[in-house]
């Protein structure tokens, strides 16, 4: 029996898995905007950056210029790769 129809569906699979709906995200942003004045948050971030707070500086850079690309070497453990010579042999089928 093919059970793919149950993978990730709202009726089966992991309930609540995945990203929340965009509507929920918008509601949360609206709630935060009602209780937090964005100018005061920016001024506080400015204070922390001026004091040399690393996390504040990092946050500023990530939002201003974007998070740097991450790269992971999962194959070579940092060693250089040497090209290998491939030899083809003729078979009776050729």
Secondary structure, 3 states (H helix, E strand, C coil): CCCHHHCCCCCCCCCCCCCCCHHHHHHHHHHHHHHCCHHHHHHHHHHHHHCCCHHHHHHHHHHHHCCCCCCCCCCCCCCCCCCCCCCCCCCCCC
